[in-house]
Amino acid sequence: MSTPSYTIGMIGLGTMGRNLLLNMADHGVAVAGHDTDAGKIALLEEEGQGRQVKGFLSLPEFVASLTSPRTIVLLVPAGKAVDSVIAGLEPLLDKGDLIIDSGNSHFTDTNRRVTELQAKGLHFFGMGVSGGEEGARRGPSMMPGGDPNAYEVVRPVLEAIAAKVDGVPCVTYIGPGASGHFVKMVHNGIEYGLMQLLAETYALLKNGLGLDNEEIAGVFEKWNNGRLASFLVEITRDIFRYKVPETGAYLVDLIKDEAKAKGTGKWTSQASMDLEIPLSLIDTAVSQRDLSKYKKLREQADALYALSSGPIATDKEAFLEKLEQAFYLSMVVSYAQGMHMLAKSSVAYGYNLNLGEIAKIWRGGCIIRSSFLREIYHAYEQNAELEHLLLDPTIAGLVKESLGGAREVLASAITSGVAIPAYASALSYFESFRTGRLPSNLIQAQRDYFGAHTYELIGKEGVFHTQWH
């Protein structure tokens, strides 16, 4: 067995796990890695030359190489793989050792693991990591939740490797239990909404305005130099300019239009139903990914209906200005829905989330980082008890400025037959949210009519039922 000499261990040396471990080594941390693939171990040691990095095929040797109390990070696929790794680790660990699950595990699984391992004297917490492979290597945004004392053990390392904005690390203690994985799940839901909005923007620019790829890239470049500056807008700009080296063809035109998913968006929608939080934009984004998978059916419908989409009959420059406003409003709604869900879950699950701090750590390193997160952070800095982002006066002013453009873009798209369901969902959500009296009284009357489900009256206590027929 090895003499204990490594501070942190990593199980799972795929791209994310290896890059995160190398990031730690860059900051002077002695790290060990374990994987069942000898090639991944060799790659870790090759890239980690000159630093305190060691790979192990043997799990017992890997565990024995770690200083006590041991800290082991897992970056393996969510679900059964995590349970399998934990089961293999348990006999090799001592009380007080710490396991950190850094994959995209479902928060209910994390709750179970926290309880099970706590009973065995082991610390466990779930930590969402955002930023992709580049973020893991150069500085991610991290969302650790669980035992606060266990977090303190690794806090210096996490703060060292995190992305920095204005010198502040993009990591903070999120809260107890599965709060870290819950927040990462909602982060991914917001991401789904933003990505779908960008895809629909592409449809508007290509099918509605007839722009080519270079012109589309130019629109996103302009947006990224303004208030819409964000990681996702930036990479979208780059995607439209990328050409296949061998042929010179634009790669985006060659990619099949079937979007895949790993489940976190679906989990966000499912959890929102349990919490009774409306996430219409995020739900739409999940549904559109599902619809994209039915390509053969869509092709049959395309041939059957033979309806063209576009062009949008308008002044191009004027429309692009309105489109920027429409995207801004819709982007605000995506963040607002996610933050509303976090506010509700904080109470329902006892997470005691600091929404301002969450917005703060999302400003750098993560996939949904954007200049708008400064506005979110300032909103919660002004009012830590803010129930909904759309109730912040500053954000309300920004939304009002964009509302006219959003309405005009949606009307033009509908008239021209260009599908923009996420834009429509975002605007409809806003219009409903800002309406003091919805037509839901009719639904209550209908429910009472056919099922005697009763209703409440304005200004009168109690519940009532009517014999309608």
Residue, then its C-alpha position, 0 to 999 in steps of 0.5 A: m500500500s502507498t504511504p498516504s501523501y495525497t490531499i484529494g482523490m478523484i474517482g472518474l477520470g473522464t474529461m471533467g474529472r481529469n480537468l478538475l483534478l489538474n486544476m487542483a494540481d495547478h494550485g499546489v494540491a497533491v491529488a490522486g485519481h482512480d479509474t478502471d481505464a488504464g488509458k485515462i490514468a496514463l493521460l492524467e499522469e502525462e498532463g500532470q507532469g511536474r505536479q503532485v499527480k498520481g493515478f491508480l487502477s487499484l481502488p484500495e491503493f488509491v484510498a490508501s494514498l490519501t491523507s486522513p480524513r480522506t476527501i474523495v470527489l466522484l465524477v461518474p454518471a448519475g444514478k446507479a454508477v454513483d451508488s456502485v462507487i460508494a458501495g465499493l468505497e465504504p469498506l475502505l473508508d473510516k469515520g469522518d472521511l468525506i465523499i463529494d458527488s460532483g456529477n449531475s445527480h438527482f437531488t432525491d438520490t443525494n438526500r438518500r445518500v446523505t442520510e445513509l452515509q451519515a448513519k455510517g459516520l461518513h460525510f457526504f455532500g453533493m456539489g454542482v459543477s458548471g463550466g464544461e471541460e474548459g471551466a473544470r480546467r481553468g475555473p468552474s462555478m461550484m455549488p456545494g451543499g451538505d454538511p457545513n463542517a465538511y465543506e470547511v475542510v475543502r473550502p480553501v481548495l474549492e475557492a482556489i480552483a473556482a472562477k474569479v469575478d472581481g477577485v471573488p471565487c465563484v463558489t459558496y456554501i449553498g445549504p444543507g442536504a441536497s441543496g447543491h444538486f438542487v441549485k445545479m438542477v435549476h441552473n440547468g433548467i435556466e440553461y435549457g430555456l436560454m438555449q431554446l431561445l437562441a435556437e428560435t432566434y436562429a430560426l427567425l434570422k434564417n427563415g424569417l429574415g433570410l440571413d446567411n450564417e455570417e450575417i447570423a454570427g454578426v447579429f450574435e456578435k453585436w448582442n454579445n458586445g451589449r447587454l446580452a453579453s453571455f457565454l451562450v451568446e458568445i459560443t453561438r456566434d462562434i458556431f455560426r462561423y465554424k467551417v469544416p476544414e476539409t470542405g469549407a462547409y459550415l458545420v452547423d448546417l450539417i448537424k442533425d436537428e435532433a437535440k439530446a438531453k441528459g435529464t436535468g431539464k426534465w428533472t427541473s420541470q418535474a420538481s417544479m410541478d411538485l412545488e407548484i411553481p410555473l416554469s412555462l419557458i423551461d417546460t417548453a424548452v424541454s418539450q421542444r427537445d423531445l419534439s426534435k427527436y421525432k424527425k421522421l414524423r416532422e418530415q412527414a408533416d412537412a410534406l403533408y402540409a407543405l407550408s413555408s415559414g417566412p419571410i417576415a415582411t419588415d424592415k430588417e434593421a428595425f426588426l433586429e432591434k425589436l428582436e434584441q428586446a424580445f430576447y432580453l425580456s425572454m432571457v429575464v423570464s428564464y432567470a426569473q422562473g428559475m430564481h422563483m423556484l429556488a426561493k420556493s424550494s428554500v422554504a419547502y425543503g429548508y435549504n435557507l438559500n442565499l439567492g444573491e450569493i447564488a447569482k454572484i457565483w453564477r457570474g463566472g465560470c458557468i454555462i449561464r454566466s451573463s452580464f444580466l446576472r449583475e442585475i440579479y445579484h443587485a436585486y437580491e442585494q437590495n432586498a434579500e426577501l425578494e419573492h420574484l425577480l420581476l418584482d424588482p423595480t430596476i428589472a421591471g423598468l428594463v422589462k417595460e422597455s423591452l415589452g413592445g419589441a417582444r410583442e411585435v416579434l411574436a406577432s410577426a413570427i406567428t403571421s409568418g409561420v415561424a415557430i418560436p414557442a419559447y419566446a411565446s411562452a416567456l411573453s405569455y408568462f409575463e403577461s399572466f404574471r403582471t395581470g392582477r385578475l386572471p380568468s381562473n375564476l371560470i376554471q373554479a366554476q367549471r370544477d364546481y359544476f362538474g365535480a362539486h369541488t367548491y370555490e371561494l368568493i371575493g371578499k367573503e370567507g369560506v368555501f361555496h358550492t352551487q347546484w348549477h343544473 
